C-alpha cells in the first residue's frame, strides 16, 4: 500500500530516465525480440527474390526527412536484395522534399554493393505532377525524363538503352509517405497492368489492404515493422530490427507505467476516501 502511495508522488523525471535507458540499453546491448513475418511483407520479398540477373525494376522513393526513419530502412533492404540478385534498378522521386535525400541513399547502397552508375542503376530524379508523370512513363520514360538527375541523356546510359516504358520493368515498388502511392495504383497499375508493391508508413498501411485483397497490389511493407520483417527474411538485421526492438521495449515500459499508474491511482483514491 505504501509503495503505491509513494508511486503517486514519484518525480516524473525518473520516468523520463527509464525511457532514456530503454532506448540506450538495446543500442549498447542488442536484445533479440522475434519478428513475426506477415504474408503481405513476404510477398514483396518474394517479388525481389525471384529476380534474375539483368532484370530491371523501378523503385519510386517518395518521402522526406520527416518520414525517413520509417521508410529508409525498407528502401535500404530492398536495394541490397535487388543488387544481390543481380538486378538493375531505375529510381524516381516524385516528391520535392526528398530528392537530394533519396539521391544520397541510392548512392550509399550502390557504393556499398559495388554498383556502377548507368550500368547497374539510374536515378531519374523529380518531375512535378506525379499523375501526369506516371501516365507518360507508360508511353515512354523519356517523355517525363529525357535526362537523368545529373543531366545525362538517357540514351547515353547503357542500361537505359533497352528501357522504354513499364513493359521493360519486371515490376514497380513505390516506397512512399505521400498520396503518390494512390497515383501509382490508379494511373500506373490500373492503366498499364504491371506488378506493383508498396512500402508505406505504419499509419498509412491500413488504408491499402483493400487494394491488396483485390489484387491491385502484390504486397505491402508497413512502416518500421514491415522493414524489420523484410530484414528478417533477408537475414541481414540492420537498423529496422534494432529500432523495432527499441520501440517494443519502450512500448512494454509505457504499458507498464499505465498499469502501475492506474493501480496507484485506485489505491490512493480509496485511501483518501477512507
C-alpha positions in Angstrom: 0.0 0.0 0.0 2.7 2.4 1.0 4.5 1.5 -2.3 1.6 2.8 -4.4 1.3 5.9 -2.3 5.0 6.5 -2.9 4.5 6.0 -6.7 1.8 8.7 -6.8 4.4 11.2 -5.6 7.3 10.0 -7.8 9.1 12.7 -9.7 8.3 12.3 -13.4 11.9 12.8 -14.3 12.6 9.3 -13.1 10.1 8.1 -15.7 12.0 10.1 -18.4 15.2 8.5 -17.2 13.8 5.0 -17.5 12.6 5.7 -21.1 16.0 7.0 -22.0 17.6 3.8 -20.6 15.0 1.8 -22.6 16.4 3.4 -25.7 20.1 3.4 -24.9 20.4 -0.1 -23.4 19.3 -2.1 -26.6 21.8 0.0 -28.6 24.7 -0.9 -26.3 23.5 -4.5 -25.6 21.3 -5.7 -28.5 18.2 -7.6 -27.4 16.8 -10.1 -29.8 13.0 -9.9 -30.0 11.4 -12.3 -32.5 9.9 -10.6 -35.6 6.8 -12.3 -37.0 6.8 -12.0 -40.8 3.4 -11.3 -42.3 2.2 -12.6 -45.7 2.0 -9.2 -47.2 5.6 -8.5 -46.4 6.7 -11.9 -47.6 5.1 -11.3 -51.0 7.2 -8.1 -51.5 10.3 -10.1 -50.6 9.4 -12.9 -52.9 9.0 -10.5 -55.8 12.5 -9.3 -55.4 13.9 -12.7 -54.6 12.6 -14.0 -57.9 14.6 -11.5 -59.9 17.2 -12.9 -62.4 20.5 -11.2 -63.2 19.8 -8.4 -65.7 16.2 -7.9 -64.7 15.1 -4.3 -64.3 12.8 -2.9 -61.6 11.6 0.6 -61.0 11.6 2.0 -57.4 9.8 5.1 -56.6 11.0 6.7 -53.3 8.6 9.4 -52.2 9.5 10.6 -48.7 11.4 13.3 -46.9 13.3 13.8 -43.7 10.1 13.7 -41.6 9.3 10.1 -42.6 12.8 8.7 -43.4 13.0 6.9 -40.1 10.2 4.5 -41.2 10.9 4.2 -44.9 14.7 4.5 -45.3 15.3 1.0 -43.7 12.9 -0.7 -46.1 14.5 1.1 -49.1 17.9 0.0 -48.0 16.8 -3.6 -47.6 15.1 -3.7 -51.0 18.1 -2.1 -52.8 20.5 -4.6 -51.2 18.3 -7.5 -52.0 17.8 -6.5 -55.6 21.5 -5.9 -56.2 22.4 -9.2 -54.6 20.0 -10.8 -57.1 22.0 -9.2 -60.0 19.1 -6.9 -60.9 19.3 -3.3 -62.3 17.3 -0.5 -60.7 15.8 2.7 -62.1 14.9 5.2 -59.3 12.5 8.1 -59.3 11.4 10.5 -56.6 8.1 12.3 -57.1 8.1 14.5 -54.0 10.3 17.6 -54.0 11.2 17.3 -50.3 13.1 14.0 -50.8 15.1 14.4 -54.0 18.5 15.0 -52.5 17.9 12.7 -49.5 16.9 9.9 -51.8 19.9 10.5 -54.0 22.3 10.1 -51.0 20.6 6.9 -50.0 20.8 5.4 -53.5 24.4 6.3 -53.9 25.3 5.0 -50.4 23.9 1.5 -51.1 25.3 1.4 -54.7 28.8 2.1 -53.4 28.4 -0.4 -50.7 27.4 -3.1 -53.2 29.9 -2.1 -55.8 27.3 -1.0 -58.4 28.2 1.2 -61.4 26.0 4.2 -62.3 24.4 3.9 -65.7 25.1 0.2 -65.9 23.6 -1.2 -62.7 21.3 1.7 -61.6 20.0 5.1 -62.8 18.4 7.9 -60.8 15.9 9.9 -62.9 15.1 12.4 -60.1 12.0 14.5 -59.8 9.3 15.9 -62.0 6.1 17.7 -60.8 2.6 16.4 -61.2 3.0 12.7 -60.3 -0.2 11.5 -62.0 1.0 13.0 -65.3 4.5 11.7 -64.9 3.3 8.1 -64.1 0.9 8.2 -67.2 3.6 9.5 -69.5 6.1 6.9 -68.4 3.7 4.2 -69.6 4.3 5.5 -73.1 8.0 6.4 -72.8 10.1 7.1 -69.8 11.8 9.8 -71.9 8.6 11.9 -72.1 9.0 12.8 -68.5 12.7 12.2 -68.0 14.7 13.0 -71.2 17.7 13.3 -68.9 18.6 11.8 -65.6 19.1 13.6 -62.3 22.6 14.6 -63.2 21.7 15.9 -66.7 22.8 13.0 -68.8 20.6 12.0 -71.7 19.1 8.6 -71.0 20.3 7.0 -74.2 23.9 7.7 -73.1 23.4 5.4 -70.1 24.0 1.7 -71.2 21.2 0.2 -69.0 18.6 2.7 -70.3 19.0 1.9 -74.0 16.7 -1.1 -73.6 14.2 0.6 -71.2 11.4 2.4 -72.8 8.3 2.0 -70.6 6.7 -0.2 -68.0 6.8 -3.3 -70.2 10.6 -3.2 -69.8 10.4 -3.4 -65.9 9.8 -6.6 -64.1 7.8 -4.8 -61.5 7.4 -1.5 -59.7 7.8 -0.7 -56.0 6.6 2.5 -54.5 8.1 3.4 -51.1 6.0 6.4 -50.2 4.8 8.6 -47.4 2.6 10.6 -49.7 -0.7 10.2 -51.7 1.6 9.5 -54.7 1.1 5.8 -53.9 -2.6 6.2 -54.9 -1.4 7.6 -58.3 0.7 4.5 -58.9 -2.3 2.3 -58.3 -4.8 4.4 -60.3 -2.7 5.8 -63.1 0.0 3.2 -63.2 -1.1 -0.3 -62.3 -4.7 0.1 -63.5 -3.7 1.7 -66.8 -0.7 -0.3 -67.7 -1.2 -3.5 -65.6 2.3 -4.0 -64.2 3.0 -5.8 -60.9 3.1 -3.2 -58.1 4.2 -3.5 -54.5 4.2 -0.7 -51.9 6.0 0.4 -48.8 4.2 3.0 -46.7 4.3 4.5 -43.2 2.6 2.5 -40.4 -0.3 4.9 -40.2 -0.9 4.6 -43.9 -0.8 0.8 -44.2 -4.3 0.1 -43.1 -5.7 2.1 -46.0 -4.2 -0.2 -48.6 -5.3 -3.6 -47.5 -8.4 -3.3 -49.8 -6.1 -2.9 -52.7 -4.1 -5.9 -51.6 -7.2 -8.1 -51.2 -8.5 -7.1 -54.6 -5.1 -8.0 -56.2 -4.4 -4.4 -57.3 -1.1 -4.5 -55.4 1.1 -7.6 -54.8 2.3 -6.8 -51.2 2.7 -4.2 -48.5 5.5 -3.2 -46.2 4.0 -1.3 -43.4 6.3 1.1 -41.5 9.3 0.1 -39.5 7.6 -3.3 -38.7 7.4 -4.1 -42.4 11.1 -3.1 -42.8 12.1 -5.3 -39.9 10.1 -8.2 -41.5 12.0 -7.7 -44.7 15.3 -7.7 -43.0 14.4 -10.9 -41.2 13.6 -12.6 -44.4 16.8 -11.3 -46.0 18.8 -12.5 -43.0 20.5 -9.1 -42.6 19.5 -7.5 -39.4 20.2 -3.8 -39.9 18.6 -0.7 -38.4 14.9 -1.7 -38.8 15.2 -4.8 -36.5 17.3 -2.8 -33.9 14.9 0.1 -34.0 11.9 -2.2 -33.7 13.5 -3.8 -30.6 13.9 -0.4 -29.0 10.3 0.5 -29.9 8.9 -2.7 -28.5 10.8 -2.3 -25.2 9.6 1.3 -24.9 6.0 0.2 -25.6 6.3 -2.5 -22.9 7.6 0.1 -20.5 4.8 2.6 -21.3 2.1 -0.2 -20.8 3.8 -1.0 -17.5 3.6 2.7 -16.5 -0.1 2.8 -17.4 -1.0 -0.3 -15.4 1.0 0.6 -12.3 -0.2 4.2 -12.5 -3.8 3.2 -12.6 -3.3 0.8 -9.7 -1.6 3.6 -7.7 -4.4 6.0 -8.5 -7.1 3.5 -7.4 -5.3 2.7 -4.2 -4.7 6.4 -3.3 -8.2 7.3 -4.1 -9.5 4.6 -1.8 -7.2 5.7 0.9 -8.3 9.3 0.7 -12.0 8.3 0.8 -11.4 6.2 3.9 
